[in-house]
Amino acid sequence: MHLYRTSQGLARGDGDGLLLLDVPYPDVAALFEAGTERALTAPVRARVAFDEVDLLAPVVRPCRIVVVGLNYRAHAAETGAEIPAEPAFFCVDGGPVVGPGDQIVLPPAAPDFVDYEGEVGVVIARAAYNVPVEDAWSFIGGLTCVNDVSARDLQAAALAEAGSPGLGFSKAMDTFKPIGPAVVTMESFSLPLDIGLTTTVNGETQQHGRTTDLIFGIPNLVSAVSRMVTLQPGDLICTGTPSGIGAAAGRFLKPGDVVEVMVEGVGTLSNRVATYQSITEPPAPLS
């Protein structure tokens, strides 16, 4: 089941259209907390075409976004890194989340080395703490597309300085976590999970991988994170990016670029890159 948050409320996919649901929930996280089955039993207000509504980020503001570092074998080979023995995580809050069609804004503090990272996102359905690997799928509401946008200069500086806070900021700038267009519930996928992930910039393929190349599978990631913190409904785990990042070729995002992240069985997340424009009006001259 494809679940959407739209300009007219929550909806579920229905072929080439959407069924607008008569539910009080502001986003997919709240729907998961109430029970995913409500998306099937709720009254339908209307059927609309995709072009009759705006698609929004399916989760408004996750309590926690967990970013997984170096989790595709091909990406490890691309960077010359050894295969890690344990997954590496760090967290950002939900502030950078934007949705389909929203802009990725180059931040004034670090506009020159901004990079894409297409990823499969895992959206948590219910509170999860100290979850065994074998039970992890039951805590997952569904999968989505994520672009784990990163300021590589801040990231590199932080990695070179132990204890630097810059690593989190390199991935937590405003608009740096586009997600969507849908959250697709797990009965739509076969296990073990084998789905494709492709990232394009201006229509040219830059990344392509499959989840079979993950070093640490999704159940292992959920279990490992839940041993440290309680995951809440709507929390997002960015499961890692395949090879083909811009930094590997010295190509970084510039204004006007269109980045698309396509996850097989989920859809396509498209965002245009823009220059920061101040919304502050200059002060009026003193009379």
Secondary structure, DSSP 8 states (H G I E B T S, - for coil): -EEEEETTEEEEEETTEEEEE----SSHHHHHHH-TTHHHHS-EEEEEEGGGS-EE-SSS--S-EEEEES-BHHHHHHHT----SS-EEEEE-STTEE-TT-EEEE-TTS-SSEE--EEEEEEE-S-BSS--GGGGGGGEEEEEEEE--EEHHHHHHHHHSTT-THHHHHTTSTT-EEEEEEEEEGGGS-SS---EEEEEETTEEEEEEEGGGBSS-HHHHHHHHHTTS-B-TT-EEE----S--HHHHT----TT-EEEEEETTTEEEEEEEEE------------
